[in-house]
Amino acid sequence: MDRYRLLIGNRNHSSWSLRGWLAMRLSGLPFEVEVVPLFRDDTAARMAAFSDAPARVPVLRRDGPGGDLVVWDSLAILEHAAERAPEAGLWPTDPDLRAEARAVVAEMHSGFTALRTHMPMAIRERIDGRQGRPGVQADIDRVFALWRRCLARHGGPFLFGDWSAADIFFAPVAARFRSYLVLVPEDLAPYTEAVVAHPHVREWEAEAVREPWVVEIE
Ligand SMILES: N[C@@H](CCC(=O)N[C@@H](CS)C(=O)NCC(=O)O)C(=O)O
């Protein structure tokens, strides 16, 4: 079987890495992880040594008889994992639900700039006082509306029932809400708690706690 290598950034901070890793983890495909510490003088050089992709993480690569492959975007990594492991349930099997799940994932992938800028992921930390930053509350409100819609339509406990791509894409958001002490409405609290308690998220967090690097959040 093909073996993959996944290049990720600091587990404490790299939200896109977390998404790529969660997708690979759910797929069950065998892969090894390489970590490149971000925001250091040698970061770009270490990324360049891994592949010819742009200097960003995550990057998935596979070398060997199955053919060489480099995939340098979290959503593309998830799609590849879903194609190679269709039984893993990354996407709902029903085409209508799948289309809706893709819209949810695409909204995360291309939006929520204020949330991402002012509340960078810091999964092992607790930081107060960020909700007043420009645009942040609007992003939070949109996340709440989106989660509420999915949970009402599909019955929970996750956005499309079982743990899947949509939850993977919003896992760093649930982690941010916990880190930045965002008050989550009562009806959505069980979802947020279930995401941060998911065994794969816990596995990632346990490694983040062990990481030696400390990055100052301004
Ligand atoms: N759209 C990309 C975004 C990747 C991205 O921006 N990654 C950040 C870390 S979370 C990064 O590599 N930053 C390093 C840098 O900008 O030097 C994806 O989904 O993979």
The ligand as a Gaussian input file, in Angstrom:
#p B3LYP/6-31G(d) Opt

LIG

0 1
 N       -5.426000      27.271000       1.949000
 C       -4.309000      26.622000       2.599000
 C       -3.818000      27.508000       3.736000
 C       -2.528000      27.003000       4.329000
 C       -1.891000      28.017000       5.277000
 O       -2.073000      29.233000       5.165000
 N       -1.116000      27.496000       6.234000
 C       -0.417000      28.337000       7.206000
 C       -0.375000      27.683000       8.570000
 S       -1.920000      27.292000       9.258000
 C        1.042000      28.470000       6.834000
 O        1.621000      27.569000       6.271000
 N        1.673000      29.581000       7.174000
 C        3.082000      29.703000       7.023000
 C        3.479000      30.977000       6.394000
 O        2.578000      31.729000       5.962000
 O        4.686000      31.205000       6.315000
 C       -4.759000      25.244000       3.075000
 O       -5.962000      25.050000       3.204000
 O       -3.939000      24.351000       3.269000

